[in-house]
Amino acid sequence: MDFAVVIPARYASSRLPGKPLVDIAGKPMVVHVAERARLSGAAEVWIATDDERILQAAQQHGCRALMTRADHASGTDRIAEVATARGWSDERIVVNVQGDEPRIAPELIRDVAQLLARQPQASMSTACHALTDARELFDPNCVKVVLDRAGDALYFSRATIPWARDEFARERSRIPEGLPIYRHIGIYGYRCGFLKLYPVLAPPAIERFEALEQLRALWYGHRIAVTVTERAPEAGVDTPEDLEKVRRLFDDAG
């Protein structure tokens, strides 16, 4: 199957400045991400950045990289610029892999691409897994997704959805048995035709208030197919503490 991967990589980060370039086992973090993406079977892997330092580091490690505008509001907008610059056809599938997940499973990337290839009615694809940790139920940093009968997304939210009315009225320290509550995994597949349309769609209020860019697609009637994975992916790197954990994992792996 022919698909591409684009890794948005901005230098700015409020909690970890220069995050794409932090050293992990002798390489910049974004290079590790690109190497994992290559293992997915993608025909092309590109790092899309707004910073010359990231561009040079990527190229020095043999990664394909493109400079993109600095004023993009989201990673999706940045990937849309890459799709246009590369001249990809409207039917080409592109997977957005976050630049702060140096241990992302290549199989997950491939699954998201293959799901979109099998679902011609969908403009996007993504992934989720069943929540098992009750502490994440009410954590706004843990994004939830509700699925329809066909496995497409009905809605994404930082709120607890679906809400178990009777059970939560009694207690909120455990996940009620049978509650279909899923944590969204921040990886996306797109058809390039939709990618080119996305930047001209005005952000709706639900996107602005939830701060979830995928809600724009749902607002305008585009379907998002969702694959349900058995295991939660390894955590990405958002803080210095996360970075140290990932460095230890790489050290342990030799």
Secondary structure by P-SEA (a helix, b strand, c coil): ccbbbbbbbbccccccccccccccccccaaaaaaaaaaaccccbbbbbbccaaaaaaaaaabbbbbbcccccccaaaaaaaaaaaacccccbbbbbbbcccccccaaaaaaaaaaaaacccccccccbbbbccccccccccbbbbbbccccccccccccccccccccccccccccccccbbbbbcccccccaaaaaacccccccaaaaaacccaaaaaaabbbbbbbbbccccccccccaaaaaaaaaaaaaac
